[in-house]
Amino acid sequence: MDRTRIPNPLVAAALVSALLACGPGAAAPPTAQAPAELAAALAAPDAEARVLAACALRRQGVANGALLGALETLLADDRRVVGVGCGGGWRIHGGGWVRVSSPAREAALALAELAPRSYGALERALGASSPVARAHAAFGLGEAGDSRAVAPLTAALGDPDGGVRVEAARALGEIEAEGESTAAALARLLEDDDARVREAAIDALEQIGHRASVPAIARRLADSEAAVRAEAACALGELGDASVRPELERALGDESREVRREALAALGELAGAGAAEAARRALRDSDAEVRLEALEILAEARSGRDVGAIAEALGDSDRELRAAAAAALGELGDARGRAPLAAALEDPSWRVRAAAAEALGELQNSGDVQALLRAANDPRWEVRAAAIEALGELGDARAVDGLAARLTDPDWRLRAAALEALGELGASASLPHLVAALGDGSWQVRLAALEAIEGLEDRSALAAVRRLGRDPHPEVRAAVAEALAELAEEDD
C-alpha cells in the first residue's frame, strides 16, 4: 500500500478528528501509520481536513522531518475555513459566533508549538515567494517567542508586502525584542503608507517599552486613520511619559470616540490633577463609553471635589454609566452622596437600583434604613439582595422587622442573605427569627440561621441548635457539631 497518497477527504477528516480526541491520558494512535496518514491529510484536497491535521500535530507534538516540511508548505494556504480549527479567531457568521481559521494559521500555530525543532522551517519560510507564507511565518515566530528570530523578523520589516510587515512588527512586540536597531526599524514604520503597519509598529514599540519613541508615537495622534490615532493614545498611556499630556488633552477633541476614550484612559494612566480635570470635562462627552471612562478616572481619584459631578451622572441616559456612578459614590464614602443614591433606588433600571443600594451600605449611615427597607421589597431579587446586605452593614436594630419579613421570600438565597444580615445586626431581637429559620425547608437557609445564631453567642438558643444535630443534611449536622464544640470551649 502506498501510504503517501492523498486519502479520501472524509476519511482524512475522520482520522484527524480521532487524533484530536486523544488527550494526555488517552491511548496512542493504534498503529505507526499515523504520521504518514497525517502527512497525507495535510495535503488533502479538503481544507477542513488540512486544518484538523495541523491541529492534531499542534496538540500531540508529533514532528518528524516530513511533517515539519508539510506544515511549512501549508503556511501559504490561506483558504478560509469556518467552524473548524483550534487556533482561529471568532467571527459572527450565519447569525452566531463561529471559529474562523485557515490551514496556514493552524500550521503556523503548530510550528510555534513544536519549537525549537521547527525554528528552521519558520525562519526559512520568511523568505518564501508567497507573501501569505511569509506573513504566517512571522506570526509563528512571534508565537514561538524564540529570541533567535529577532534579526530575521527585523529584516522582514522591510518586506514589500504590508501584511508581512504587520506580522513581523507584531511578532517583535510579542518577543519583546531588545536592541536599538530593531526599535529604529519599528520607528521607521510609523511613517509607513499602510495604516495597519503603523498601528502594529506602535503596539510593538509599546510592548518593547521603547520610551525614546514617545515623540514619534505622539505625532501619530494626528494620523489620518482613527485606528492608528487610538493605538498611539493607548501606547502613550502605557509608556507613561507625562511630557505628552498636552497632546493627549488635545486628542480629547478628536472626531473619533475611540480616540477620545483611549486618550482619556492614557491621561488616567499618567494620573495627576490634569487627568481629573480632563475627566470632569469628558463627563459631558457625547459618547457614553467616553463618559464612563471619565467616571472611572474620577472614582479612582477619590476626591470629595467630584461628588457633585458623579452624582449628576446618576441622571445620565446610559444605564451602565448610572450604575457606575452609584458605585463610585459608595467608594468615595462621602455623606453628600446619600440623597442622590436614595433617589437612585427608584431608577427604572434594576442594575442602577442594586448599585445604589450597595453604595448606601458602604456609606453606613443609619439614616438610610427606611430607604433600604423599601428597596428590600423591590420586584427584582438582585435589588432585594443588595438592600438586604446593605441593611446588615448598617447594623441598625430598626431593620430587624424588615429583614425578618424577607424570611418568607420564595428565593432561598434571599432568605439566607436576610439571616446573615440579622446576624450582623447583633441585636437580641433577631434571635427569635433566627431560631424559627432553623426549620426552613432549605438546608442552605438552616445553615445560614445556625451561623447567625453562633455569631450572636446567645446560649438561650442552645437547645434549638442541639435539635438541629439530627438534621438530614450532613453539612448542617457538621456545622452544629462545630458550634456546640465552640460553645463548650466558652464554658471552660
N, C-alpha and C positions, 0 to 999 in steps of 0.2 A: 504493500500500500504506500502511495506517495503522500507522506504526511505534510508536505509543504503546499499542497494545492489548497485553493480557497474553498471552504465548505459552504454549504447552503446557508444563507444569511440567518434564517430562523434557527438552524442548528447551532450556528456560532453564538447567536444571542442567548440561546438556552444554556449552552456550555458556560459562557461567561457569567450569566446570572447565577448559575450554581456555584461558580468560584467566588462570586461576591458574597454569597451566603456563608462562606467559610469564615467564621470568626476566629478569634485567638484560641478558643477551646474546641474548635471543630476539627473533624478529621481532615487529613490532607487529601488532595485530589487522588482518585483511586489508581491512576497509572502515571507513568513517567512521560506520557504523551502530552500532558497539559501545556508545557512551554511551547511545543510545536503547534498545538492547536491554537494557543493564544496568539502566536505569531501570525498564524493564518487569519485569525479573527481580526487582528489589527489591520489586515489588508482586505477585509471583506467588503463587498460592494455596498452593503447596508451601513449607513453612517452610525446608526444606533449600536450595531454590533461593534464597531470600532471604538465608540465611546465606552461601552461596557468593558471591552478588553483592556483599555487604558486604565479604567477604574480598578479592575481586578489586579493589575500589576501594581498600581499605587498602594492598594490595601495589603497585598500579600508580600511585597518586596521581592518578587521574582524578577531577576535581572541578569540573564546571561547576555553575551555579546550580541546575539541575534535579536533579542528582544529590545535591547537598548537601541540598536540600529533601526528597528521597526518603529520605535517611538520617535526617534529623531526624524524619520521620514514623515511621520504623522504631524509634525509641527507645522507643515504647510497646508494642512487640511482644515479649512475654516467652515466646513459645512455646518449650518445651524441645525441643532437637534433640540427639540422641545420635549420636556418631561422626562428626560433620561440624563444621568450623569451623577457625579459625586463632588464636583467642584465648580459647577457653573453658578451664575447669578440667578436671582429670582426676578421674573417679569410677569406682568399681567397679560394673560393670554386666554382667549376664549371665555372671558368672564371670571377668571380666577387666577391665583398666583401659581406659576409653574416654574420649574427649573429650566433654564436655557443654557446650553453649553455647546461645545464643538469638539471633534476629535483632537484638534490642535491644542485647545485649552487643557483637556484632560491629559494629553500626552505631556504637556509642559509641567503639569502638577505631578504626574507620575515620575518624571525625570527629576523634579525637585525633591520628591520623597526618597528617591533612590540615590541621592547624593551621599558621599562624594564620588561614588562609582560612575555616576552619569555626568560628571562635570565636563569631561572632554566632549561628549555629544552636544551639550548645550552651548559650550563655547564655539564649537565648530559650526553650529547652526547659525551663529551670529553673522557668519559670512556667506550664508546660503543665498541663492539667486532670488528666492521668493521673499518678498517683504513680510508676508504672513509668518513664514518660518522664523525670520529674524526677530520679529516682534514677540513671538511666543517664546523664543529662546531667551530674550531679555527678561520676559516675565518669569520664566522658570528659574533663571539665575537669581533674580530677586527673591523668589520664594525659597530657594535653597540657602540663601544667606551666606554664601562662601566668599570670603574676602578676596580670593584669587580673581574673582570676576570684576573687581573694581576697574582695573586697567582696560579690559576689553569693553566693558559697559561704557566707560568714559569715551572710548573711541567711537562707540555706537551713537553717542550724542550728535555726531556729525553725519549720521546716516541720511541719505536723500529722502527717505520716506518718513513722513510725520509720525505715523503710528509707531515706527521703531524708536524714534526719538522719545516719544511719550513713555513707552515701556522701559527704555533704558534709564530715563530720569527717575521713574517710579522705583525701579529696581535699586538704583543707587541710594535712594531715600530709605528703602526697606533695609538695605545692608548697613545704613548709616555710615556711608563711606567717608573716610577721612582723607585729607590731602588737599592742598591749595589748588593743584592742577584740576582736580575733579570739581571743586567748588567754582573755580573760574569758568570751566566749561559749562556748568549748570547756569551760572550767572549770565553767560552769553545767550543762553536760550531764552532769557527773559525778553529778548528782542525778536524772538522767532516769529515768522509770519503766521504760524499755526497757533491759534489760541489754546488748543489742547496742550501743546508743548509748553507754552508759557505757564499754564496752570500747573502742569506736572513739575516743572522746574522750581516753581515757588514752593510747592509742597516738599520737594526733595531738599531744598535748602533749609526749610524749617525743620525737617526731621534730622538733618545733619547738625543743626544748631549753629549755622554759619552766620554769626552776628554781623560780620563785615558786609554781608549782602543786604542789610536792612535798608540803606538808602535806595538801592536799586529796586528792592521789592516795594518800597513806599511809592516809587514812581509808577508802579503798576496800578495804584489806586486810581489813576487816570486812564487806564486801559480802555480800549473801545468795547471790550467784551465784559459783561457783568460778572460772568463766572470767574474770570481772571481777577477782577477787582475784589470780589468776595474772598477768593483764596488769598489774595495779598493781605487783606484786612485780618483774616484769621491767622496767617503766619506771623504778622507783626505783633499780634497779641501774645502768641506763643513764644516768640523770641524775646519779648519783654524789654524792649528798648524804649524808654519814655520819651526819647527825643522826637519820636514820630507822632506824639499826641496831637499836635495841630493838624497834621494830615488826616488822622483818623476822625477828628472832630469835623473837618470839612466833609468827610465821606458820609457823615450823618445826613447830609442833604442829597445824597445820591438818589437817582430816579428808581433804582432797584431796591426793593425791600430786603432782599437777601444781603446786599452790600451794606445797607444801613444796619441790619441786625448783626452782621459779622463785625462791623466797625464798632458798634456799641459794646459787643462782647469783648472785643480787644481792649477797649478802654477800661472795661471792668477788670480785665486781667492785669492791666497796668496799675489799677487802683488809684487812690489819691482823690483829692477834692474835685479835680476836674472830671473824674468818672461819674461822681454823684451828680454834679451839675448837668452833665450831658444826659444822664438818665432821667433827671427831672424834666428836661425839655422833651426827651423821647417819649415820655408818657402821653404826649399829645400827637404822636405819630399816627398816620392814617392806617398803618398795618398792625394787626393785633399781635403778631409774633414779635415785632419790634417793641411794642409796649410791654409785652410780657418779659422780654429781656431786660428792659429798663426797670421793671418792678423787681426782678431778681437781684439786680445790682443794688438797688436801694435797700432791699431786705437784708442783704449781706452787710451793707454798711452799718446797719443798726443805729441810725441816727434819729433822735427824737424830732429833729427838724422835719423829717419826712412823713410823720404820722398823718398830717392833713392830706398830703398828696396821695399816699397809699389808701387812705380812707376814701378819697374821691374816686379811686379806681374801683371801688365796690359798685359804682354806678356804670361801669364800662359795659358796652354792648356785647362783649365776648365773655361767655360764662367761665371759661378756663382762667381768664385773667381775673375775674371777680373772685373765684375760689383762691387763686394765688394771693390776691390782695388780703383776703381774710386770714390766710395762713401767715402772711407777713406781719399783720398786726399782732397776731398771737406771739410770734417770735420776738417782736420789738418789746413786748411786755409793758407798754405804756398805757396807763389807765384811760387816756384820751381815746383809745380805740374801742372802748366798751360800747358806747352808744351806737356808732355805726355798725359794729358787729351784731348787736342786738337787733338792729333793723334788718341786717342781712339774714337773720333767721326766717324772714318772710320772703326771701328771694325765690323767684319762680324755678330756679334750678336746685335740685336736691344736693348736687355737689357743692354748691355755694353754701347752702344751709348747713351741711355737715361740716364744712371747713370753718364756718362761723362758730358753730357750737364747740368744736375742738379748740378754737382760738380762745374762746371765753374761758374754757377750762384752764388754759395756760395762764391767763391773766389772774385767775384765782381771787376773784372779788365776790364776796358773799352777796353783793347787791344784784348779781345776775342769776340768783337761784330761780326766781319765778319765770324769767325768760327761758331758762334751760328746762324747767319743768314743762313748760308749754311745748318746747321742742321735743321733749321725750314722748310726746303724743303725735309726732309728725307721721303722715301717711307712709313715708319711706323708712324702712328699717335702718338704712345707713345713717339717717339723721338721728333716729331714736338712739342708736348705739353711740353716736358721738356725744349726744346730750347726756346720756346716762354716765358715760365715762367722765365727762366734764363735771357732772354733779359730784361724783366721787372725789375728784381732785379739789373741788371747792371745800369739802369737809364740813359742810354746814348741816346741822341736825334738822333744820327745817325741810330738808329734802327727803327725810325718811319716808313719809307717807306717799309722796310722789313716786319714789323709787319702788316702794312696796307694791304700788299699783301696777308696775311693769312686770311683776312676777306672774301675771296672768297672760303675758304676751304669748301668742302662738309660736313664736320663734324661740327655740331653746337657747340660742346664742344670746338673745337679749335678756332672757331670764337670768342666765349665768352672769351676764355683764351687770345687771341690776344688783345681784347678790354681791358681786365683787365691790361695787360702789357702796353698798350698805356697809360692808365690812370696813371700807376705807373711812367712812364717816366716824367710826369708833364710838357710836352712840349706843347707849343701853337700850334705847327704843327700837333699835334694829333687831335685837336678839329674837323676839317672838317671830318675826318674819323669816329670819334665817332658820330657826328650828322648824317652822312649818314647811320650808322648802326642802327639808331632808326627806320628805315624802314625795317629791316631784317624780313624774314618770320618766324623766331623762336622767341617766346616770351622770352625765356631764353637769347637769344642774345640781344634783345632790352633792357631787364633788365640790362644786363652787361654794355651795352653802356650808359644807364642812370646813373648807379652807377659811371662809369668812368668820365662822364661829371660832376657829382656832386663833385667828388674829385678834379677836376680842379678848381672849384669855378669861372668859367668864365661866366659872365652874358650875354655874347653875344649869348649863346645857349638857353636863357630863352624861347624864342618864340617856338623853336622846342620842348622843354620839355613840354610846355603847350599843344601843339598839341597832344602829347602822352597821355594826360589826357583822350582822347577818345579811348584809346587802348582797343581791345576786351578782353584782359586778365586781370582779377582782380588784380593779383599780380603786374603787370606793373602799373595799374592805382593807386594802393595804394602807390607804390614807387614814382610815380610822385607827388602825394599829399604831401608826406613826404618831397620830395626835394624842392617843392615850398614853403612849410612852413619854411624850414630852410633858404631858400634864403630871405624870408620876414623878418625873425629874424635878418639876417645880415644887412638888410637895416635899421632896427631900431637901 
